[in-house]
Amino acid sequence: MLLAFAVGVRTGRHRGVDVAWGLAFAAVAVTGYLLSAGDGDGGRRALVTALVVVWGVRLAVHLWWRARGLPEDARYARMLSRAPAGPARTRYAFRIVYLLQAALVWVVSLPVQAAQYLPDPLGPLAWAGTALWAVGLFFEAVGDAQLARFKADPAHRGQVMDRGLWGWTRHPNYFGDACVWWGLFLFAAHTPLGWAFLPSPLLMTWLLAFGSGKPMLERHLSPDRPGWAEYTARTSGFFPLPPRRR
């Protein structure tokens, strides 16, 4: 996050923190893997680390590719406009954007860190977590690919994406993200102590569904999207459900 902050100050754009978000989780997982050598079960350590790295790197590459050449993200522009220009705004960005997200990365990844120290071999909960992780990655990757293909067609300019997974949920990528972290939590839920980390996936789900994810994005989209009201009336806001009839 410090590296991302330095880049943001240098370029004047802080949207790069979204790329750092996924990479930060991958860095935490790799660090935990190295520190837990000789303590945790090798198979559990390797699998949970690989799942986090695959998820984090895919997300970072996708967001970097999508944002290349674009100006500052409107969400961060509005957020940073609350502080006066100059050094005060830079300090505000460091506290509110980078430092806060660094703390969230640490808290959300606590189940992964705990799982890497468990001495027991992989069991049913770990495999169930892997399956849930796979469902989440499917919703994220396929949803992102469908949206990118839709937006690449000039004929769709100004239209609402309501096809594929987007016809079942307005935010398949956010739903997939939640599934990924509930799946990773199951790696730590193997022991009673692991349930102490239940707040981590709860926090991530709350952020996606009620915090800085879905609500903030929809406030940005709704004013200038023809057909948005009809889309929201027939499409689930988070959990995938069959489209409602008119």
C-alpha positions in Angstrom: 0.0 0.0 0.0 2.9 2.4 0.6 4.2 1.6 -2.9 0.7 2.3 -4.3 0.5 5.5 -2.3 3.9 6.6 -3.8 2.6 5.9 -7.3 -0.6 7.7 -6.6 1.2 10.8 -5.4 3.5 10.7 -8.4 0.8 10.3 -11.0 -1.9 12.3 -9.2 -4.4 9.4 -9.5 -5.2 7.2 -6.6 -7.3 4.6 -8.4 -4.2 2.4 -8.5 -5.1 1.4 -4.9 -7.6 -1.0 -6.4 -4.8 -2.9 -8.1 -2.8 -2.9 -4.9 -5.8 -4.4 -3.0 -5.6 -7.8 -4.6 -1.8 -7.8 -4.6 -1.8 -7.0 -0.9 -3.8 -10.0 -0.1 -1.5 -12.2 -2.1 1.5 -10.7 -0.2 -0.1 -11.4 3.1 -0.8 -15.0 2.0 2.8 -15.6 0.8 4.3 -14.0 4.0 2.1 -16.2 6.1 3.1 -19.3 4.2 6.8 -18.5 4.8 6.3 -17.7 8.5 4.2 -20.8 9.2 6.9 -23.3 7.8 7.3 -26.1 10.3 4.1 -25.3 12.2 1.1 -25.8 9.9 0.2 -28.7 7.7 2.0 -28.4 4.3 -0.9 -29.2 2.2 -3.3 -26.8 3.9 -0.6 -24.0 3.8 0.1 -24.5 0.1 -3.6 -24.8 -1.0 -4.9 -21.8 1.0 -1.9 -19.7 -0.2 -2.4 -20.6 -3.8 -6.1 -19.8 -3.7 -5.4 -16.3 -2.3 -2.6 -15.6 -4.8 -4.7 -16.7 -7.8 -7.6 -14.6 -6.7 -5.5 -11.6 -5.8 -3.3 -11.6 -8.9 -6.3 -12.1 -11.3 -8.2 -9.2 -9.7 -5.1 -6.9 -9.8 -4.4 -7.7 -13.5 -8.1 -7.2 -14.4 -8.4 -3.9 -12.7 -5.0 -2.7 -14.1 -6.1 -3.6 -17.6 -9.5 -1.9 -17.2 -8.1 1.3 -15.7 -5.1 1.9 -18.0 -5.1 5.3 -19.5 -8.2 6.5 -17.6 -8.4 9.5 -15.4 -9.0 9.4 -11.6 -11.8 7.1 -10.5 -14.9 9.2 -9.8 -15.3 7.5 -6.4 -11.9 8.6 -5.2 -12.3 12.1 -6.8 -15.5 12.7 -4.7 -13.9 11.2 -1.6 -10.7 13.4 -1.9 -12.7 16.5 -2.7 -13.6 16.7 0.9 -10.1 17.8 1.8 -8.4 21.0 0.7 -6.0 20.8 -2.2 -2.2 20.4 -1.6 -0.4 18.5 1.2 -3.6 18.2 3.3 -5.3 16.3 0.5 -2.3 14.0 0.1 -2.3 13.2 3.9 -6.1 12.7 3.7 -5.7 10.2 0.8 -3.0 8.3 2.8 -5.2 7.9 5.8 -8.6 7.3 4.2 -7.7 5.4 1.1 -4.4 3.6 1.7 -4.1 3.2 5.4 -7.7 2.1 5.9 -7.5 -0.4 3.0 -4.2 -1.8 4.5 -6.0 -2.4 7.8 -8.9 -4.0 6.0 -6.6 -6.4 4.1 -5.1 -7.5 7.4 -8.4 -8.0 9.2 -10.1 -9.8 6.3 -7.2 -12.1 5.7 -7.0 -13.3 9.4 -8.7 -16.7 8.6 -6.0 -17.3 5.9 -3.2 -16.5 8.4 -4.8 -18.7 11.0 -5.3 -21.6 8.6 -1.7 -21.6 7.7 -0.7 -22.6 11.2 -3.2 -25.4 11.6 -1.4 -28.8 11.9 -4.3 -30.9 10.8 -4.4 -32.2 7.2 -7.0 -31.0 4.7 -10.5 -32.2 5.6 -14.1 -31.8 4.4 -14.4 -28.2 5.5 -11.2 -27.2 3.5 -12.5 -29.0 0.4 -15.9 -27.3 0.8 -14.1 -24.0 1.1 -12.2 -24.7 -2.1 -15.5 -25.5 -3.9 -17.0 -22.2 -2.6 -13.9 -20.3 -3.6 -14.2 -21.8 -7.1 -17.8 -20.7 -7.3 -16.8 -17.2 -6.3 -13.9 -17.0 -8.8 -16.3 -18.2 -11.5 -18.8 -15.4 -10.8 -16.0 -12.8 -10.6 -14.0 -13.8 -13.7 -17.0 -14.7 -15.9 -18.9 -11.6 -14.8 -15.9 -9.3 -15.5 -15.4 -10.9 -18.9 -19.1 -10.6 -19.9 -19.1 -6.9 -18.9 -15.9 -6.2 -20.7 -17.2 -7.8 -23.9 -20.5 -5.9 -23.6 -18.7 -2.5 -23.1 -16.3 -3.1 -26.0 -19.3 -3.1 -28.5 -20.0 0.6 -29.4 -23.6 -0.4 -30.0 -24.0 -0.9 -26.3 -22.9 2.6 -25.3 -25.1 4.0 -22.6 -27.0 0.8 -22.2 -27.4 -1.3 -19.0 -25.6 -4.7 -19.0 -28.4 -7.2 -18.2 -27.1 -10.4 -19.9 -25.4 -13.5 -18.6 -24.7 -13.5 -14.9 -25.7 -9.8 -14.9 -29.3 -10.9 -15.5 -29.3 -12.8 -12.2 -27.5 -10.3 -10.0 -26.5 -6.7 -10.5 -23.1 -7.4 -9.1 -21.8 -10.9 -9.9 -18.2 -9.8 -9.2 -19.1 -8.6 -5.7 -21.1 -11.8 -5.0 -18.2 -13.9 -6.2 -15.8 -11.9 -4.0 -17.9 -12.7 -1.0 -18.0 -16.4 -1.9 -14.2 -16.4 -2.2 -13.7 -15.1 1.3 -16.3 -17.3 2.9 -14.6 -20.3 1.2 -11.2 -19.2 2.6 -12.8 -18.8 6.1 -13.7 -22.5 6.0 -10.0 -23.4 6.0 -9.8 -21.9 9.5 -13.2 -23.2 10.7 -11.7 -26.6 11.1 -11.1 -25.9 14.8 -13.4 -24.1 17.3 -10.8 -21.3 17.6 -11.1 -20.7 13.9 -14.6 -19.5 14.4 -13.2 -16.5 16.2 -12.3 -15.2 12.8 -16.0 -15.2 11.6 -16.0 -11.4 11.6 -13.6 -11.4 8.7 -15.9 -12.8 6.0 -18.8 -10.9 7.6 -16.9 -7.7 7.3 -16.0 -8.3 3.6 -19.6 -9.2 2.8 -20.8 -6.1 4.5 -18.3 -3.9 2.6 -19.4 -5.4 -0.7 -23.1 -5.4 -0.2 -23.7 -2.4 2.1 -20.5 -0.4 2.3 -18.0 0.8 -0.3 -19.0 -1.8 -2.9 -22.6 -2.1 -4.3 -24.1 1.1 -2.8 -21.3 3.4 -3.8 -21.1 2.0 -7.3 -24.9 2.2 -7.8 -25.0 5.8 -6.7 -22.5 6.5 -9.4 -24.3 4.6 -12.1 -28.0 5.2 -11.5 -28.3 8.9 -12.5 -27.2 8.6 -16.1 -28.2 5.1 -17.1 -31.4 4.8 -19.2 -33.3 1.6 -18.2 -31.5 1.4 -14.8 -34.8 1.6 -12.8 -36.3 -1.3 -14.8 -33.1 -3.3 -14.4 -33.0 -2.9 -10.7 -36.7 -3.8 -10.4 -36.3 -7.2 -12.1 -32.7 -8.1 -11.0 -31.4 -9.1 -7.6 -29.1 -6.6 -6.0 -26.5 -9.2 -4.7 -27.5 -12.9 -4.4 -28.1 -14.5 -7.8 -31.8 -15.1 -8.4 -33.9 -15.7 -11.5 -35.0 -12.3 -13.0 -38.3 -11.2 -11.8 -41.1 -10.7 -14.3 -42.4 -7.2 -14.9 
